[in-house]
């Protein structure tokens, strides 16, 4: 589904008028003004999967943030904008079919916070595992004994009775007992793929998603997996994806519309014509004999 069909940026003339007025103030930056007119970028057509490609300072992340603010997309991490950011957003216009129930911005800062949470959970799991190990040893050495079933007086007594029975069961070795007790808590964090898991957890319904350089936190294998997941989501659901990236993996996604913001005027390009992708191609071609 293409919810956001076209996004129209302020004209060069309109930007100049604002800058003239604002020069009377004490602002020391006009961001995000003056970024897009030199690229002759005004009206941006959008597809179900749209990519903004460019180097540092090209404006690809700015464009993502401007669009996301205009449609009031939900952010999970703070965004450091500038005093004139909302003024610029207010001068933009969009054409849309309709907006879905949710619009979301997913950034590398979100992944970092998610990873910190995963680390915290893992630390707690380590503590839990150590406590279970000590209890297992204490039960087998008779330090902790099993209360009689008929004398259980509260829920704590029952839980201790159940735990001791489980520890003493011939079905459980020390490792299998501890693994079973913590298994339900480690499903998400045990494989070291929290960054990929973050995106999979968030992209789970029909919505408009803005992704800002998702490759920053992913190995090439995980980039491929996420690209495949996004492609499948776009095909199977009514989701739209607008992505700022310079990763060849994401740029090569089937049926994606790719804007080259390094060109002037900025334009839709084939992913194989992008300078960054060509550099990769030339590098591997120079070393192709080493792969044989």
C-alpha positions in Angstrom: 0.0 0.0 0.0 1.3 3.5 -0.9 -0.1 5.7 1.9 2.2 8.7 1.3 2.2 9.2 -2.5 4.1 12.5 -2.9 6.0 14.9 -0.7 6.6 18.5 -1.7 9.4 20.5 -0.3 9.5 24.4 -0.1 10.6 26.2 -3.2 14.0 28.0 -3.3 12.2 31.3 -3.3 10.1 30.4 -0.2 13.3 29.3 1.7 15.1 32.6 0.8 12.2 34.7 2.1 12.3 32.8 5.5 16.0 33.1 5.8 15.8 36.9 5.2 13.3 37.2 8.0 15.1 34.9 10.4 18.5 36.8 9.9 17.1 39.3 12.3 17.1 36.7 15.1 20.0 35.1 17.0 19.8 31.7 15.3 23.2 30.5 14.2 21.8 27.7 12.0 19.1 27.6 9.3 18.8 23.8 9.3 17.1 22.2 7.5 16.8 25.2 5.1 19.3 25.4 2.3 19.8 21.7 2.0 17.5 20.7 -0.8 17.4 23.7 -3.3 21.0 23.0 -4.4 19.9 19.5 -5.3 16.9 20.9 -7.2 14.8 18.5 -5.2 11.2 19.7 -4.8 8.5 17.0 -5.4 9.4 13.5 -4.3 7.2 10.7 -5.7 7.0 7.7 -3.3 6.4 4.0 -3.8 5.7 1.1 -1.5 9.4 0.8 -0.9 11.4 4.1 -1.5 15.1 4.5 -0.8 17.1 7.7 -0.3 20.7 7.2 -1.2 23.6 9.6 -0.6 26.8 10.3 1.3 27.1 12.1 4.6 25.5 15.5 4.4 23.4 14.5 1.4 20.2 15.1 3.3 18.8 11.6 3.2 18.3 11.4 6.9 17.0 14.9 7.1 14.4 14.0 4.4 13.3 11.0 6.4 12.9 13.1 9.6 11.0 15.9 7.8 8.6 13.5 6.3 8.1 11.6 9.6 7.5 14.9 11.5 4.9 16.0 8.9 2.9 12.8 9.3 3.3 12.8 13.1 5.1 9.4 13.1 5.8 7.8 16.4 9.5 8.0 17.5 11.0 5.7 20.1 14.2 7.8 20.6 14.6 11.6 20.9 15.4 13.5 17.8 17.7 16.5 18.0 16.2 19.0 15.6 16.9 22.7 15.2 14.9 25.9 16.0 13.6 26.2 12.4 12.9 22.6 11.9 9.1 22.8 12.6 8.9 25.9 10.5 10.4 24.1 7.5 8.1 21.1 8.1 5.1 23.4 8.1 6.1 24.7 4.7 6.0 21.2 3.2 3.0 19.5 1.7 2.1 15.9 1.1 -0.3 14.0 -1.1 -1.6 10.8 0.4 -4.2 8.1 -0.1 -4.9 7.8 3.6 -2.8 7.3 6.6 -2.7 3.9 8.4 -3.3 3.4 12.0 0.4 3.8 12.8 3.5 5.6 11.4 6.8 4.8 12.9 10.4 6.0 12.8 13.1 3.3 13.4 16.7 4.5 13.9 20.1 3.2 15.0 19.5 5.0 18.3 16.5 2.8 18.9 18.5 -0.3 18.2 21.2 0.9 20.6 18.6 1.4 23.4 17.0 -1.9 22.6 20.5 -3.6 22.8 21.1 -2.0 26.2 17.8 -3.4 27.4 18.8 -6.8 26.1 22.2 -6.6 27.9 20.3 -5.7 31.1 18.0 -8.7 30.7 21.0 -10.9 30.1 22.7 -9.7 33.2 19.6 -10.5 35.2 19.4 -14.0 33.6 23.0 -14.6 34.6 22.1 -13.8 38.2 19.0 -16.0 38.0 21.1 -18.9 36.6 23.6 -18.6 39.4 20.8 -18.7 42.0 19.3 -21.8 40.4 22.7 -23.5 40.4 23.2 -22.8 44.1 19.7 -24.1 44.9 20.3 -27.2 42.9 23.4 -28.0 44.8 21.8 -27.2 48.2 18.8 -29.6 47.5 21.1 -32.4 46.5 23.2 -31.9 49.6 20.2 -31.8 51.9 20.6 -28.1 52.8 17.2 -27.4 51.4 14.6 -30.1 52.1 11.2 -30.8 50.6 8.2 -29.9 52.9 5.5 -32.5 53.2 2.7 -31.9 50.7 0.1 -32.0 53.5 1.8 -29.3 55.5 2.0 -26.6 52.7 0.4 -23.4 54.2 0.8 -20.9 51.4 1.9 -20.4 47.8 5.6 -19.9 48.7 5.5 -23.4 50.4 4.0 -24.9 47.3 6.5 -23.3 44.9 9.4 -24.5 47.1 7.8 -28.0 47.2 7.4 -28.0 43.4 11.0 -26.7 42.8 12.6 -29.4 45.0 10.6 -32.1 43.4 11.8 -30.9 40.0 15.4 -30.7 41.1 15.2 -34.3 42.5 13.5 -35.7 39.4 15.6 -38.2 37.5 14.4 -36.5 34.3 16.6 -33.5 35.0 20.3 -33.1 35.1 21.7 -29.9 36.6 22.1 -28.3 33.1 18.6 -29.4 31.8 16.9 -28.1 35.0 18.6 -24.7 34.8 18.0 -24.4 31.1 14.3 -25.2 31.5 13.9 -22.7 34.3 15.4 -19.8 32.3 14.4 -20.8 28.7 11.3 -18.7 28.4 13.3 -15.6 29.3 16.2 -16.1 26.9 14.3 -16.7 23.6 14.8 -13.1 22.5 18.3 -12.5 23.6 20.2 -15.7 23.4 21.3 -15.6 19.7 23.2 -12.3 19.6 20.9 -10.9 17.0 19.1 -8.2 19.0 19.5 -5.6 16.2 17.7 -7.7 13.6 15.1 -8.7 16.2 14.4 -5.1 17.0 13.3 -4.4 13.4 11.3 -7.7 13.2 9.5 -6.8 16.5 8.6 -3.3 15.3 7.6 -4.2 11.7 4.6 -6.4 12.5 1.5 -4.6 11.2 0.1 -2.5 8.3 1.8 0.8 8.8 4.0 3.5 7.3 7.7 3.0 8.4 10.6 5.4 8.1 14.0 3.6 8.6 17.1 5.7 9.0 20.2 3.8 8.0 19.2 0.4 9.4 22.5 -1.1 8.2 24.5 0.8 10.9 23.8 -2.0 13.4 23.7 -5.0 11.1 26.2 -7.4 9.6 25.8 -8.1 5.9 24.1 -11.4 6.7 21.6 -9.7 8.9 21.1 -6.9 6.3 20.1 -9.6 3.8 17.7 -11.1 6.3 16.1 -7.7 7.1 15.9 -6.8 3.4 14.1 -10.1 2.7 11.8 -9.5 5.7 10.9 -6.0 4.5 10.3 -7.2 0.9 8.0 -10.0 2.2 6.2 -7.5 4.5 5.6 -5.1 1.7 4.2 -7.9 -0.5 2.1 -9.7 2.2 0.8 -6.7 4.2 -0.3 -3.1 3.5 2.9 -1.5 4.8 4.9 1.2 3.1 8.7 1.7 3.7 10.7 4.8 3.3 14.4 4.2 4.0 17.6 6.3 4.1 20.6 4.1 3.3 23.8 3.7 1.4 23.9 -0.1 1.8 24.0 -2.0 -1.5 21.9 -4.8 0.2 18.9 -2.5 0.8 19.4 -0.5 -2.4 19.1 -3.7 -4.4 15.7 -4.6 -2.9 13.3 -5.7 -5.7 10.9 -3.0 -7.0 12.3 -0.3 -4.7 12.4 3.3 -6.0 15.8 4.7 -5.4 16.6 8.4 -5.2 20.2 9.5 -5.6 20.7 12.6 -3.5 24.3 12.9 -4.5 23.2 13.9 -8.0 22.2 17.4 -9.1 19.4 17.4 -9.8 18.5 14.6 -7.4 16.8 11.9 -9.4 15.5 8.3 -9.4 18.4 5.9 -10.4 19.1 2.3 -11.0 20.8 0.9 -7.9 23.6 -0.5 -10.0 24.4 3.0 -11.2 25.0 4.5 -7.8 28.6 5.5 -7.1 28.9 3.6 -3.8 27.6 0.4 -5.4 29.9 0.8 -8.4 32.9 1.1 -6.0 32.0 -2.2 -4.4 31.6 -3.8 -7.8 34.9 -2.5 -9.1 36.7 -3.6 -5.9 35.5 -7.1 -6.2 36.2 -7.3 -9.9 39.8 -6.2 -9.2 40.1 -9.2 -6.8 37.9 -11.7 -8.7 40.9 -14.0 -9.3 41.4 -14.4 -5.6 37.9 -15.9 -5.3 38.6 -18.6 -7.8 
